[in-house]
Amino acid sequence: MTPAQKILHDVFGYPAFRDAQQAIVEHVGTGGDALVLMPTGGGKSLCYQIPALLRRGVGIVVSPLIALMQDQVDALRQLGVKAAFLNSSLAADAAREVFGKLMRGELDILYVAPERLLTPSFLSALEQLQDGPGLALFAIDEAHCVSQWGHDFRPEYRELTVLHERFPGVPRIALTATADAPTRREIVERLGLEQARQFVSSFDRPNIRYRVAQKNNARQQLQAFLESEHPNDAGIVYCLSRKKVEETAAWLKERGWDALPYHAGMDSSTRTIHQQRFLREEGVVMVATVAFGMGIDKPNVRFVAHLDLPKSMEGYYQETGRAGRDGLPTNAWLAYGLGDVVSMRQLINSCDAPEERKRVERQKLDALLGYCESTTCRHQTLLRYFGEEHPGNCGACDNCLEPVETWDATQPAQMALSCVYRTGQRFGAGHLVDILLGKSTAQIEKFRHQQLSTFAIGQALTATQWSGVFRQLVAGGYLEADMEAYGGLKLTEAARPVLRGEQTVWLRRDAEPVKRKSKRAKREGKAPKPFAGTKEERLWLALKAKRMELAREQGVPPYVIFHDSTLLEIINQRPATLTELGRISGVGQAKLARYGDAFLKVLEDTANDI
């Protein structure tokens, strides 16, 4: 067993490295620089934590996320690692105490915000450390924050080249879970990592089931999704606006869900309270804007739902990636409609960004629309965007589990496009559908008297079907929203060959919406997954109760004690001794000594009661 494998087993409790972890640890452990692209839940933290413990001195981890620092330090201390953090959340006395430990060489790992690290006084302290106890490495977490094209851009990240300039002998490892090819090139350039070895893992998250639903009363669709699949689970619901966050959280709470709002417009103390509740309690649903999530280390988030279209594939991948970090089955559910397409395109066109930036944002949105309307494997479509091939037939997305029917919609597309043209290219989809169906309103009657050729020619399709046609024509680039016409639809160049009969149009056939009555969720008494209705359910609940009790005693999130995946393995293996419990993945020596007897007693008591 190598020193790295011994640390992995004894400290972290894992029997073996996963994928590229061992190669990364060995490379950085021997002094090499690295750029690591690894999906959320892939084990990025171990890639710098183990080299920091292997090498002489302290490992300095640069992170923009206060919440992540606290979580990581709590988890490391549970493992017996001497870890601390320095950020604005610490009182002056506490910060001085941490700084003193750092300078005395009493820390293995220190997490620090980039703003603190870049101060002249801290950089001078690092030079003293290098000459004394030593600097093991610099880890730059969330490295995509360096990219001006990313939605998490942090200007101070661009100044981190100072680490290489002032400490050329200290290895650097930059890590991210979200980086397409342009962002990757920018990370290399901005951080001076041209000579670094790149480790690019598969971006696939096979435990996530991706689903896209056509919007038809999105809140009730969300409630049906939660009731049927996640009655007691923690999850995140993303909304585009702060107002919608507040309204959706209140709506869910009225219906029995433990739902909390989170957005940048709330005061910081309320945001902190809500975030702590989400991390430390079971079954909390966080309704949030994209201000929430980056760096949230909660492994048992069982679903991520989007009530509005994200801004890009990168954003969608990153946001859905916050679910299922423990590798257990999880859901990514997105409700999407024509209004989303129009509003997102208007948002891009109306912003003050340079035209080059707008062009990039439109391309990103188009890629996401293609994903939403895709009839093929969603894992395959998502990975192809990041330059990775996937064989398809994943068995973990709606298109693979329930293959989508397509239809030759050339004639309806021509009708829809003609209707847009003959009404002056100034009306929205709802009005156009009424004209095609021959519905009578005062405004539409005017078109009828003018002998509009498209009036009532579309009665072979329902209003829902016509809405789907217009949505897919906008997503496909045949129509676009005209901002000067208040969102009215107008033709694009791509519409011409369709109108001339030179191009066929195939669309996905939307399922007709199922009507249901909204009702208050009755969650009490529902058995939690994965043991609902089985004899193991009682043991599962008992183990979770013990974990929560220990977590509350120590003021840490439950998953810091043990992940759900560790509890599942305990149930499956039924260890009877400390030695057997020590073989369970995620039970290191420190946790075994601290919690082993307590969890063995739960196993014994539950066995006696059954």
C-alpha positions in Angstrom: 0.0 0.0 0.0 1.4 3.4 -1.1 1.5 6.3 1.3 -1.4 7.9 -0.7 -3.5 4.8 -0.5 -2.8 4.5 3.2 -4.1 8.0 3.8 -7.1 7.3 1.5 -8.0 4.2 3.6 -7.1 5.3 7.1 -8.1 8.9 7.1 -10.9 9.0 4.5 -12.2 5.5 4.8 -12.2 4.6 1.1 -10.9 1.3 -0.1 -9.6 2.5 -3.5 -9.2 5.6 -5.7 -11.7 6.4 -8.4 -11.0 7.0 -12.0 -8.1 9.6 -12.3 -7.8 10.4 -8.6 -4.7 8.3 -8.1 -2.8 9.7 -11.1 -3.7 13.3 -10.0 -2.7 12.7 -6.4 0.7 11.1 -7.4 1.4 13.9 -9.9 0.7 16.8 -7.5 2.2 14.8 -4.6 5.5 14.8 -6.5 5.4 18.5 -7.2 3.6 18.8 -10.5 1.0 21.4 -11.6 -2.4 20.2 -12.6 -5.7 21.3 -14.1 -8.5 19.0 -13.0 -11.9 18.9 -14.7 -14.1 16.5 -12.8 -17.9 16.4 -12.4 -19.5 17.4 -9.1 -19.5 14.3 -6.9 -16.4 12.9 -8.7 -14.1 13.4 -5.7 -12.2 16.6 -6.6 -11.5 17.5 -3.0 -9.4 14.4 -2.4 -7.2 15.4 -5.3 -5.7 18.2 -3.3 -6.4 17.1 0.3 -4.3 13.9 0.1 -1.3 15.6 -1.6 -1.5 18.3 1.1 -1.2 15.5 3.8 1.5 13.8 1.9 3.8 16.8 1.4 5.7 18.9 3.9 3.9 22.0 5.1 0.4 23.3 4.8 -1.9 23.1 1.8 -3.5 26.4 0.9 -6.9 26.1 -0.7 -8.3 29.2 -2.5 -12.1 29.1 -2.5 -14.6 31.9 -3.2 -17.3 30.2 -1.1 -17.6 30.8 2.6 -20.2 28.0 3.0 -18.0 25.4 1.3 -15.0 26.4 3.5 -17.1 25.7 6.6 -18.4 22.4 5.3 -15.0 21.2 4.2 -13.3 22.1 7.4 -16.1 20.5 9.5 -15.7 17.3 7.5 -11.9 17.3 7.7 -11.9 17.8 11.4 -14.2 14.8 11.8 -11.5 12.8 10.0 -8.8 14.0 12.4 -7.2 16.4 9.9 -5.9 19.7 11.3 -7.9 22.1 9.1 -9.1 25.7 9.3 -10.4 28.6 7.2 -9.9 32.3 7.0 -12.7 34.5 5.6 -14.9 37.4 6.5 -17.3 35.2 8.6 -14.6 34.9 11.4 -14.5 37.3 14.3 -11.1 39.1 14.8 -10.1 36.9 17.7 -10.9 33.7 15.9 -9.0 34.9 12.8 -5.9 35.7 14.9 -6.1 32.2 16.4 -6.2 30.5 13.0 -3.4 32.7 11.7 -1.2 31.9 14.7 -1.7 28.1 14.1 -0.9 28.6 10.5 2.4 30.4 11.2 3.4 27.8 13.8 2.9 25.0 11.3 0.0 23.5 13.3 -2.3 23.2 10.3 -2.5 20.6 7.5 -4.9 22.5 5.3 -6.1 26.1 5.3 -9.0 27.4 3.2 -8.8 31.1 2.3 -10.8 33.5 0.2 -9.0 35.0 -2.8 -9.4 38.5 -1.5 -7.6 37.6 1.8 -4.8 35.6 0.0 -4.0 38.5 -2.3 -3.3 41.1 0.4 0.3 42.0 0.7 0.4 41.0 4.4 -0.9 37.5 3.7 1.5 37.0 0.7 4.4 38.0 3.0 3.2 35.5 5.6 3.2 32.8 2.9 6.8 33.6 2.2 7.7 33.2 5.8 5.8 29.9 5.8 7.8 28.7 2.8 11.0 29.4 4.6 9.7 27.7 7.8 7.1 25.0 8.2 6.6 24.8 4.5 4.0 25.2 1.8 2.6 21.9 0.5 0.6 23.2 -2.4 -1.9 25.8 -3.7 -5.3 24.4 -4.7 -7.4 26.8 -6.7 -11.0 25.5 -6.4 -13.9 26.6 -8.7 -11.3 27.6 -11.3 -13.9 28.5 -13.8 -14.5 31.7 -11.8 -11.5 33.1 -13.8 -13.5 33.1 -17.1 -15.2 36.4 -18.1 -17.7 34.3 -20.1 -18.8 32.3 -17.1 -21.8 33.2 -14.8 -19.6 32.8 -11.7 -16.9 35.3 -12.9 -14.7 36.6 -10.0 -12.2 39.3 -11.1 -9.8 38.6 -8.2 -9.2 35.1 -9.6 -7.2 36.6 -12.5 -4.7 37.9 -10.0 -3.9 34.4 -8.7 -1.0 34.2 -11.2 0.9 35.8 -8.3 1.2 32.4 -6.7 3.3 31.1 -9.6 5.3 34.3 -9.8 6.2 34.4 -6.1 6.2 30.7 -5.3 7.4 28.9 -8.4 8.5 25.8 -6.5 5.1 25.2 -4.9 2.8 22.9 -7.0 -0.6 24.3 -8.1 -3.8 22.4 -8.8 -6.8 24.2 -10.4 -10.1 22.4 -10.2 -13.5 22.8 -11.7 -16.6 20.8 -12.5 -17.8 23.2 -15.2 -15.6 24.1 -18.2 -16.3 23.8 -21.9 -13.3 24.1 -24.2 -13.2 27.9 -24.4 -13.4 28.2 -20.6 -10.7 25.6 -20.2 -8.3 27.6 -22.5 -9.0 30.7 -20.5 -8.3 29.0 -17.2 -4.9 27.8 -18.6 -4.1 31.3 -19.9 -5.2 33.4 -17.0 -3.7 31.2 -14.3 -0.4 30.5 -16.2 -1.0 26.8 -16.3 0.4 26.2 -19.8 2.9 23.6 -18.5 0.4 21.9 -16.1 -0.8 18.4 -16.8 -4.6 18.3 -17.6 -6.8 15.7 -16.2 -10.2 15.7 -17.9 -12.6 13.1 -16.4 -15.9 12.1 -18.0 -18.6 14.7 -17.4 -21.3 12.0 -17.3 -23.4 11.8 -14.2 -25.1 8.4 -14.8 -27.0 8.5 -11.5 -28.9 11.6 -12.6 -32.2 11.0 -14.5 -32.8 14.0 -16.8 -36.3 15.0 -17.7 -37.9 17.9 -19.6 -41.6 18.6 -19.2 -43.6 21.0 -21.4 -45.0 23.7 -19.2 -48.7 23.4 -18.3 -49.2 25.0 -14.9 -45.6 24.5 -13.8 -46.3 24.7 -10.1 -48.8 21.9 -10.1 -46.5 19.9 -12.3 -43.8 20.5 -9.7 -46.1 19.4 -6.9 -47.0 16.2 -8.8 -43.3 15.5 -9.3 -42.5 16.0 -5.6 -45.4 14.0 -4.4 -44.7 11.0 -6.6 -41.0 10.8 -6.3 -39.6 13.0 -3.5 -42.1 13.2 -0.6 -39.4 13.5 2.1 -36.3 14.5 0.2 -34.0 17.5 0.2 -33.8 19.3 -3.1 -33.4 22.6 -4.9 -36.0 24.4 -7.1 -34.5 27.1 -9.3 -36.5 30.1 -10.5 -35.3 33.0 -12.7 -36.6 35.9 -10.7 -36.5 36.8 -7.0 -40.3 37.4 -7.0 -41.0 33.9 -8.4 -38.6 32.4 -5.7 -40.6 34.1 -2.9 -44.0 33.2 -4.4 -43.1 29.5 -5.2 -41.6 28.9 -1.7 -44.7 30.3 -0.1 -46.9 28.2 -2.4 -45.1 25.0 -1.5 -45.1 25.9 2.2 -48.9 26.3 2.1 -49.1 22.8 0.7 -47.1 21.1 3.4 -43.5 21.3 2.1 -40.6 22.5 4.2 -39.7 25.1 1.6 -37.4 28.1 2.0 -36.6 31.0 -0.3 -33.0 32.1 -1.2 -31.9 35.0 -3.5 -29.4 37.8 -3.5 -32.1 40.4 -2.6 -32.5 38.9 0.9 -30.5 40.1 3.8 -27.3 38.1 4.5 -28.4 36.8 7.9 -31.7 35.4 6.5 -29.8 33.8 3.6 -27.3 32.2 6.1 -30.1 30.9 8.3 -31.9 29.3 5.3 -28.6 27.8 4.0 -27.8 26.3 7.4 -31.2 24.8 7.7 -30.9 23.3 4.2 -27.5 21.8 5.1 -28.3 20.6 8.6 -31.9 19.4 8.4 -33.5 16.6 6.4 -36.1 17.1 3.7 -35.7 20.9 3.2 -36.6 22.2 -0.2 -34.6 25.3 -1.2 -36.4 27.6 -3.8 -33.7 29.8 -5.2 -32.1 31.8 -7.9 -28.7 30.8 -9.2 -27.3 32.8 -6.3 -27.6 29.5 -4.4 -25.7 26.4 -4.9 -22.1 26.8 -6.0 -20.0 25.1 -3.4 -22.9 23.5 -1.5 -21.4 20.2 -0.4 -24.6 18.5 0.7 -24.3 15.0 -0.9 -27.9 13.8 -0.5 -29.7 16.5 -2.6 -32.1 14.1 -4.3 -33.5 16.4 -6.9 -33.0 19.7 -8.7 -36.0 21.2 -10.4 -36.1 24.2 -12.8 -39.3 26.2 -13.1 -37.6 28.5 -15.6 -35.1 27.9 -18.4 -31.4 28.2 -17.3 -29.2 30.6 -19.3 -26.9 28.0 -20.8 -25.9 24.4 -20.9 -23.0 25.1 -18.6 -25.4 26.7 -16.1 -27.8 23.7 -16.4 -25.1 21.2 -16.0 -23.7 22.9 -13.0 -27.1 23.4 -11.3 -28.3 19.9 -11.9 -24.9 18.6 -10.8 -25.7 19.7 -7.2 -28.0 16.7 -6.9 -26.7 13.2 -6.2 -23.2 14.0 -5.1 -23.2 10.7 -3.1 -23.7 8.7 -6.3 -27.2 7.5 -5.4 -30.1 7.8 -7.9 -31.4 11.4 -8.3 -33.6 13.5 -10.6 -33.1 16.6 -12.7 -36.5 17.9 -13.7 -37.1 20.9 -16.0 -40.4 22.6 -17.0 -40.0 24.5 -20.2 -42.3 26.5 -22.5 -42.4 29.0 -25.3 -42.5 31.9 -22.8 -39.1 30.8 -21.5 -37.6 30.9 -25.0 -39.0 34.4 -25.7 -38.0 35.9 -22.3 -34.5 34.5 -22.4 -33.9 35.8 -25.9 -35.3 39.2 -24.9 -33.0 39.2 -21.8 -29.9 38.6 -24.0 -30.9 41.2 -26.6 -31.7 43.9 -24.1 -28.6 43.7 -21.9 -25.8 46.2 -22.2 -23.1 43.6 -23.0 -21.0 44.0 -26.2 -22.4 42.4 -29.3 -19.7 39.7 -29.2 -20.9 38.7 -25.7 -24.5 38.6 -26.9 -23.6 36.4 -29.8 -21.9 33.9 -27.4 -24.9 34.0 -25.1 -27.3 33.3 -28.0 -25.2 30.3 -29.0 -25.3 29.0 -25.5 -29.1 29.5 -25.3 -29.6 27.8 -28.7 -27.6 24.8 -27.5 -29.8 24.5 -24.4 -33.0 24.8 -26.5 -31.7 22.0 -28.8 -31.2 19.9 -25.6 -34.8 20.6 -24.5 -36.3 19.7 -27.8 -34.0 16.7 -28.5 -35.6 13.4 -29.1 -32.4 11.4 -28.4 -30.6 10.5 -25.2 -30.2 13.5 -23.0 -26.9 12.3 -21.4 -25.6 12.0 -25.0 -26.8 15.5 -26.0 -25.4 17.1 -22.8 -22.0 15.4 -23.0 -21.6 16.1 -26.7 -21.8 19.8 -25.9 -18.7 19.4 -23.7 -16.9 17.6 -26.4 -17.4 14.1 -25.0 -19.1 11.2 -26.8 -21.7 9.0 -25.1 -23.2 5.8 -26.7 -26.8 6.8 -25.9 -29.6 4.6 -24.5 -28.6 5.7 -21.0 -31.7 4.3 -19.3 -31.6 7.4 -17.2 -33.5 10.1 -19.1 -37.1 10.6 -20.3 -36.2 10.1 -24.0 -34.5 6.8 -23.4 -37.1 5.5 -20.9 -40.1 6.7 -23.0 -38.9 7.2 -26.6 -40.4 10.4 -28.1 -42.6 10.2 -31.2 -41.8 12.6 -34.0 -44.1 13.7 -36.9 -43.8 15.4 -40.2 -45.0 18.9 -39.3 -44.0 20.6 -42.6 -47.6 21.6 -43.5 -48.5 23.0 -40.0 -45.2 24.8 -39.8 -46.0 26.5 -43.2 -49.4 27.4 -41.8 -47.8 28.9 -38.6 -45.1 30.8 -40.5 -47.7 32.1 -43.0 -49.9 33.3 -40.2 -47.0 35.2 -38.7 -46.2 36.9 -42.0 -49.8 37.7 -43.0 -50.6 39.3 -39.6 -47.7 41.7 -39.9 -45.1 39.8 -37.7 -46.2 41.6 -34.6 -48.3 39.2 -32.5 -47.4 36.6 -29.9 -48.1 32.8 -30.1 -51.4 32.9 -28.2 -53.0 35.4 -30.6 -51.7 33.5 -33.6 -53.1 30.2 -32.3 -56.5 31.8 -31.9 -56.4 32.9 -35.6 -55.4 29.5 -36.8 -58.3 27.9 -34.8 -60.8 30.5 -35.9 -61.6 31.8 -32.4 -63.6 35.0 -32.5 -62.4 38.2 -30.7 -62.9 41.8 -31.8 -59.3 42.0 -33.0 -59.4 38.7 -34.8 -62.7 39.5 -36.5 -60.9 42.4 -38.2 -58.5 39.9 -39.8 -61.5 37.8 -40.8 -63.2 40.6 -42.5 -60.0 41.4 -44.3 -60.2 37.8 -45.6 -57.0 36.7 -43.9 -56.1 33.4 -45.7 -54.8 31.7 -42.5 -58.0 32.4 -40.5 -59.4 29.0 -39.1 -57.2 26.9 -41.4 -55.6 25.1 -38.4 -58.6 23.4 -36.8 -57.1 19.9 -37.3 -54.8 20.6 -34.4 -55.7 21.5 -30.8 -54.5 24.7 -29.1 -52.0 22.7 -27.1 -50.6 21.2 -30.3 -50.3 24.6 -32.0 -48.5 26.0 -28.9 -46.0 23.1 -29.3 -45.5 23.9 -33.0 -44.8 27.6 -32.3 -42.5 26.7 -29.3 -40.4 24.3 -31.5 -40.3 26.7 -34.4 -38.9 29.4 -32.1 -36.4 26.9 -30.5 -35.4 25.8 -34.0 -34.6 29.3 -35.1 -37.5 29.7 -37.7 -39.1 32.4 -35.6 -37.8 34.9 -33.2 -39.2 37.4 -30.7 -39.3 41.0 -31.9 -38.5 43.3 -29.0 -39.9 46.3 -30.8 -43.2 44.5 -31.1 -43.2 43.6 -27.4 -42.3 40.0 -27.9 -44.3 39.5 -31.1 -43.0 36.7 -33.4 -41.2 37.4 -36.7 -39.7 35.2 -39.4 -36.0 34.5 -39.7 -34.1 33.6 -42.8 -34.4 29.9 -41.8 -38.2 30.2 -42.5 -37.9 30.9 -46.2 -37.1 27.4 -47.5 -39.9 26.0 -45.3 -42.4 28.4 -46.8 -41.2 27.7 -50.3 -41.6 23.9 -49.7 -37.9 23.3 -50.1 -37.4 21.9 -46.6 -39.3 19.5 -44.4 -39.9 20.1 -40.7 -40.0 17.2 -38.2 -41.1 18.0 -34.6 -41.4 16.0 -31.4 -45.0 15.1 -30.6 -45.9 16.6 -27.2 -47.9 14.5 -24.8 -51.3 15.9 -24.0 -51.3 17.4 -20.4 -52.9 15.3 -17.7 -55.3 17.4 -15.6 -55.1 17.1 -11.9 -56.4 18.9 -8.9 -54.0 20.7 -6.7 -54.0 19.3 -3.2 -52.2 19.8 0.1 -49.3 17.3 0.3 -49.7 14.6 2.9 -46.2 13.6 3.5 -46.4 12.3 7.0 -46.1 8.6 7.3 -44.7 8.1 3.8 -41.7 5.8 3.9 -38.4 7.3 2.6 -36.5 5.8 -0.3 -34.8 3.6 -0.8 -36.5 1.2 1.6 -40.1 2.2 1.4 -42.2 -0.8 2.5 -39.4 -3.1 3.2 -38.1 -4.6 6.5 -34.9 -2.5 6.2 -37.0 0.7 6.5 -36.8 0.7 10.3 -33.1 0.3 10.4 -32.7 3.0 7.8 -34.7 5.5 10.0 -32.8 4.4 13.1 -29.4 5.0 11.5 -30.5 8.4 10.2 -31.9 9.3 13.6 -28.6 8.5 15.3 -26.7 10.4 12.7 -28.9 13.5 13.2 -28.5 13.2 17.0 -24.7 13.2 16.7 -24.7 16.0 14.2 -26.8 18.2 16.4 -24.6 17.6 19.4 -21.6 18.8 17.4 -23.3 21.5 15.4 -22.4 20.0 12.0 -24.5 18.8 9.0 -25.6 15.1 9.2 -23.6 14.1 6.1 -20.4 15.2 7.9 -20.9 12.2 10.2 -21.7 9.7 7.4 -23.1 10.0 3.9 -26.3 8.2 3.0 -24.2 5.9 0.8 -22.3 4.8 3.9 -25.5 4.2 5.8 -26.8 2.1 2.9 -23.6 0.0 2.9 -24.0 -0.5 6.7 -27.5 -1.8 6.1 -26.4 -4.1 3.3 -23.3 -5.4 5.1 -24.7 -5.5 8.7 -21.3 -5.3 10.4 -21.2 -6.9 13.9 -17.8 -5.7 15.0 -15.7 -2.5 14.8 -13.3 -4.3 12.5 -16.2 -5.1 10.1 -17.6 -1.6 10.4 -14.1 -0.2 9.5 -14.3 -1.9 6.1 -17.3 0.1 5.1 -16.6 2.8 2.5 -16.5 6.3 4.2 -15.6 5.0 7.7 -12.1 6.2 8.4 -10.1 5.4 11.6 -11.1 8.7 13.4 -14.8 8.2 12.7 -14.6 4.5 13.6 -13.1 5.4 17.0 -15.6 8.2 17.5 -18.9 6.7 16.3 -18.3 3.0 15.8 -19.9 1.8 19.1 -22.9 4.1 18.7 -23.8 2.8 15.2 -23.1 -0.9 16.1 -25.6 -0.4 19.0 -28.2 0.8 16.6 -27.7 -2.3 14.5 -27.9 -4.5 17.6 -31.0 -2.8 19.0 -32.9 -2.8 15.7 -32.1 -6.5 15.1 -33.4 -7.4 18.6 -36.7 -5.5 18.0 -37.4 -7.0 14.6 
